[in-house]
Amino acid sequence: MTLQETPQVTPQVQDLLNVINGEDSRSEMQYHFGLSDRENFRKNYLQPTLAEGLIEMTIPEKPQSSKQRYRLTSRGANARKI
């Protein structure tokens, strides 16, 4: 199975793509949406965006690191609508 050239993204994922600026932590991105529920943010925003290859971790070998940041991939930049 291959990734689509133009991913079909939910409004939440699209919003996340538009919020990321450089390398952001989960808490920084979550703050932009005014969401306090970390699990909701992870399930509805972060995981789908990672799964589609639209963002990537800066420390993929340590996904639970407190220093973890996320950045757009080239695919994510192409899907961005600002």
N, CA, C and O of each residue as an XYZ file, in Angstrom:
328
protein
N       0.850     -1.176      0.000
C       0.000      0.000      0.000
C       0.899      1.243      0.000
O       1.861      1.322      0.764
N       0.579      2.192     -0.850
C       1.363      3.422     -0.921
C       0.550      4.590     -0.414
O      -0.680      4.556     -0.425
N       1.235      5.616      0.025
C       0.558      6.830      0.481
C       0.039      7.598     -0.722
O       0.680      7.627     -1.772
N      -1.100      8.207     -0.571
C      -1.653      9.018     -1.641
C      -0.789     10.257     -1.828
O      -0.200     10.760     -0.871
N      -0.714     10.741     -3.044
C       0.046     11.969     -3.308
C      -0.560     13.159     -2.575
O       0.156     13.938     -1.947
N      -1.876     13.294     -2.657
C      -2.580     14.347     -1.932
C      -3.414     13.678     -0.862
O      -4.471     13.119     -1.153
N      -2.947     13.729      0.372
C      -3.649     13.005      1.432
C      -5.026     13.576      1.719
O      -5.254     14.782      1.620
N      -5.937     12.686      2.075
C      -7.259     13.097      2.522
C      -7.159     13.301      4.028
O      -6.950     12.337      4.765
N      -7.301     14.513      4.489
C      -7.102     14.786      5.908
C      -8.367     15.345      6.534
O      -9.171     16.007      5.877
N      -8.524     15.062      7.822
C      -9.661     15.577      8.575
C      -9.431     17.059      8.858
O      -8.305     17.541      8.736
N     -10.464     17.775      9.229
C     -10.275     19.194      9.588
C      -9.279     19.367     10.744
O      -8.529     20.342     10.773
N      -9.270     18.420     11.696
C      -8.338     18.514     12.814
C      -6.893     18.408     12.334
O      -6.033     19.176     12.763
N      -6.634     17.456     11.448
C      -5.285     17.284     10.911
C      -4.891     18.511     10.110
O      -3.763     18.991     10.226
N      -5.806     19.025      9.300
C      -5.512     20.230      8.510
C      -5.178     21.402      9.426
O      -4.242     22.156      9.160
N      -5.934     21.552     10.491
C      -5.657     22.624     11.455
C      -4.272     22.460     12.065
O      -3.548     23.440     12.242
N      -3.902     21.223     12.387
C      -2.590     20.973     12.978
C      -1.477     21.337     11.993
O      -0.470     21.928     12.383
N      -1.656     20.991     10.736
C      -0.653     21.336      9.728
C      -0.463     22.845      9.645
O       0.654     23.326      9.454
N      -1.538     23.576      9.787
C      -1.469     25.033      9.697
C      -0.863     25.682     10.926
O      -0.401     26.820     10.857
N      -0.856     24.973     12.056
C      -0.345     25.515     13.317
C       1.162     25.298     13.466
O       1.857     26.140     14.035
N       1.668     24.172     12.956
C       3.084     23.842     13.153
C       3.968     24.905     12.514
O       3.797     25.286     11.356
N       4.911     25.360     13.314
C       5.847     26.381     12.857
C       7.248     25.948     13.265
O       7.642     26.133     14.417
N       7.992     25.381     12.346
C       9.319     24.871     12.670
C       9.194     23.550     13.399
O       8.605     22.601     12.883
N       9.745     23.490     14.595
C       9.659     22.294     15.430
C       8.911     22.654     16.706
O       9.353     23.512     17.470
N       7.787     22.001     16.934
C       6.941     22.291     18.087
C       6.774     21.052     18.959
O       6.762     19.927     18.460
N       6.647     21.267     20.251
C       6.343     20.170     21.170
C       4.848     19.887     21.120
O       4.065     20.681     20.599
N       4.468     18.740     21.671
C       3.044     18.409     21.734
C       2.298     19.457     22.531
O       1.213     19.880     22.132
N       2.855     19.880     23.643
C       2.153     20.857     24.481
C       2.016     22.208     23.777
O       1.008     22.891     23.960
N       3.001     22.604     22.983
C       2.890     23.863     22.234
C       1.774     23.783     21.197
O       0.984     24.716     21.052
N       1.714     22.674     20.485
C       0.659     22.517     19.478
C      -0.706     22.450     20.157
O      -1.664     23.068     19.692
N      -0.795     21.709     21.247
C      -2.046     21.559     21.976
C      -2.532     22.907     22.499
O      -3.732     23.181     22.493
N      -1.617     23.738     22.945
C      -1.939     25.071     23.456
C      -2.629     25.920     22.379
O      -3.565     26.660     22.679
N      -2.168     25.812     21.133
C      -2.761     26.583     20.032
C      -4.248     26.292     19.857
O      -5.011     27.151     19.416
N      -4.650     25.076     20.207
C      -6.048     24.677     20.051
C      -6.860     24.867     21.326
O      -8.078     24.686     21.321
N      -6.197     25.228     22.409
C      -6.892     25.397     23.683
C      -7.411     24.091     24.241
O      -8.423     24.071     24.941
N      -6.723     22.991     23.935
C      -7.143     21.676     24.397
C      -6.351     21.284     25.633
O      -5.123     21.371     25.641
N      -7.049     20.852     26.678
C      -6.363     20.426     27.885
C      -6.248     18.908     27.972
O      -5.430     18.397     28.736
N      -7.050     18.183     27.207
C      -7.038     16.722     27.241
C      -5.960     16.172     26.301
O      -6.122     16.171     25.080
N      -4.871     15.710     26.888
C      -3.729     15.228     26.118
C      -4.091     14.015     25.264
O      -3.645     13.906     24.122
N      -4.892     13.109     25.807
C      -5.278     11.908     25.077
C      -6.126     12.252     23.847
O      -5.931     11.675     22.778
N      -7.052     13.176     23.996
C      -7.867     13.628     22.868
C      -6.987     14.226     21.780
O      -7.169     13.927     20.600
N      -6.042     15.062     22.165
C      -5.141     15.672     21.185
C      -4.316     14.605     20.473
O      -4.170     14.636     19.251
N      -3.784     13.669     21.238
C      -2.956     12.612     20.662
C      -3.752     11.755     19.673
O      -3.277     11.449     18.580
N      -4.970     11.372     20.075
C      -5.797     10.481     19.251
C      -6.348     11.166     17.997
O      -6.345     10.571     16.919
N      -6.817     12.401     18.125
C      -7.519     13.063     17.023
C      -6.655     13.982     16.161
O      -7.031     14.312     15.036
N      -5.524     14.387     16.673
C      -4.661     15.306     15.936
C      -3.300     14.682     15.613
O      -2.919     14.561     14.448
N      -2.585     14.293     16.655
C      -1.197     13.880     16.497
C      -1.037     12.547     15.771
O      -0.300     12.471     14.788
N      -1.707     11.503     16.232
C      -1.557     10.182     15.619
C      -1.968     10.137     14.146
O      -1.230      9.574     13.337
N      -3.114     10.706     13.766
C      -3.477     10.670     12.340
C      -2.471     11.422     11.457
O      -2.199     11.013     10.329
N      -1.939     12.495     11.968
C      -0.990     13.296     11.195
C       0.330     12.554     11.039
O       0.934     12.585      9.967
N       0.781     11.892     12.090
C       1.988     11.062     12.005
C       1.762      9.877     11.063
O       2.624      9.564     10.243
N       0.610      9.222     11.179
C       0.308      8.042     10.366
C       0.276      8.362      8.877
O       0.660      7.530      8.054
N      -0.174      9.548      8.530
C      -0.229      9.965      7.123
C       1.123     10.442      6.605
O       1.271     10.718      5.415
N       2.116     10.542      7.500
C       3.434     10.999      7.077
C       3.482     12.496      6.818
O       4.318     12.973      6.050
N       2.584     13.236      7.459
C       2.519     14.680      7.249
C       3.420     15.437      8.218
O       3.875     16.542      7.925
N       3.672     14.828      9.375
C       4.635     15.364     10.325
C       5.545     14.219     10.744
O       5.234     13.048     10.527
N       6.673     14.574     11.348
C       7.599     13.559     11.839
C       8.148     13.986     13.184
O       8.149     15.168     13.529
N       8.617     13.002     13.938
C       9.246     13.270     15.226
C      10.699     13.679     14.995
O      11.351     13.194     14.071
N      11.191     14.568     15.837
C      12.593     14.946     15.738
C      13.494     13.907     16.396
O      14.682     13.829     16.082
N      12.937     13.108     17.310
C      13.693     12.039     17.978
C      12.881     10.745     17.843
O      12.317     10.273     18.830
N      12.814     10.168     16.641
C      11.942      9.006     16.425
C      12.327      7.784     17.256
O      11.470      6.960     17.574
N      13.599      7.660     17.609
C      14.015      6.506     18.403
C      13.598      6.620     19.873
O      13.709      5.650     20.624
N      13.117      7.801     20.287
C      12.645      8.023     21.658
C      11.298      8.751     21.627
O      11.228      9.933     21.962
N      10.231      8.056     21.228
C       8.930      8.728     21.081
C       8.371      9.315     22.372
O       7.546     10.227     22.322
N       8.799      8.814     23.518
C       8.285      9.308     24.801
C       9.168     10.393     25.421
O       8.906     10.829     26.542
N      10.196     10.828     24.718
C      11.133     11.805     25.262
C      10.454     13.137     25.580
O       9.609     13.615     24.823
N      10.833     13.718     26.698
C      10.301     15.037     27.066
C      10.825     16.120     26.126
O      10.280     17.223     26.083
N      11.862     15.814     25.386
C      12.443     16.766     24.433
C      11.908     16.556     23.005
O      12.371     17.197     22.061
N      10.932     15.654     22.864
C      10.362     15.352     21.555
C       9.711     16.579     20.943
O       8.987     17.311     21.617
N       9.971     16.795     19.674
C       9.357     17.865     18.899
C       8.823     17.252     17.610
O       9.194     16.139     17.238
N       7.967     17.977     16.950
C       7.364     17.524     15.705
C       7.557     18.601     14.654
O       7.513     19.793     14.957
N       7.770     18.176     13.420
C       7.939     19.122     12.317
C       7.228     18.579     11.079
O       6.993     17.377     10.954
N       6.895     19.484     10.176
C       6.252     19.092      8.926
C       7.218     18.308      8.059
O       8.415     18.593      8.036
N       6.702     17.331      7.353
C       7.472     16.667      6.306
C       7.204     17.446      5.016
O       6.361     18.343      4.999
N       7.901     17.118      3.960
C       7.628     17.791      2.685
C       6.196     17.491      2.231
O       5.538     18.333      1.621
N       5.734     16.300      2.531
C       4.345     15.925      2.198
C       3.356     16.776      2.986
O       2.333     17.206      2.454
N       3.667     17.015      4.249
C       2.815     17.856      5.088
C       2.806     19.302      4.626
O       1.771     19.968      4.655
N       3.962     19.779      4.202
C       4.048     21.148      3.687
C       3.207     21.305      2.430
O       2.585     22.347      2.223
N       3.186     20.275      1.590
C       2.381     20.311      0.359
C       0.888     20.268      0.657
O       0.086     20.797     -0.111
N       0.511     19.639      1.773
C      -0.902     19.517      2.139
C      -1.402     20.709      2.934
O      -2.602     20.842      3.175
N      -0.502     21.561      3.336
C      -0.830     22.723      4.174
C      -1.667     23.743      3.385
O      -1.390     24.016      2.217
N      -2.675     24.289      4.034
C      -3.522     25.322      3.416
C      -3.581     26.509      4.351
O      -4.350     26.501      5.313
N      -2.798     27.510      4.092
C      -2.819     28.698      4.940
C      -3.430     29.849      4.178
O      -3.543     30.952      4.713
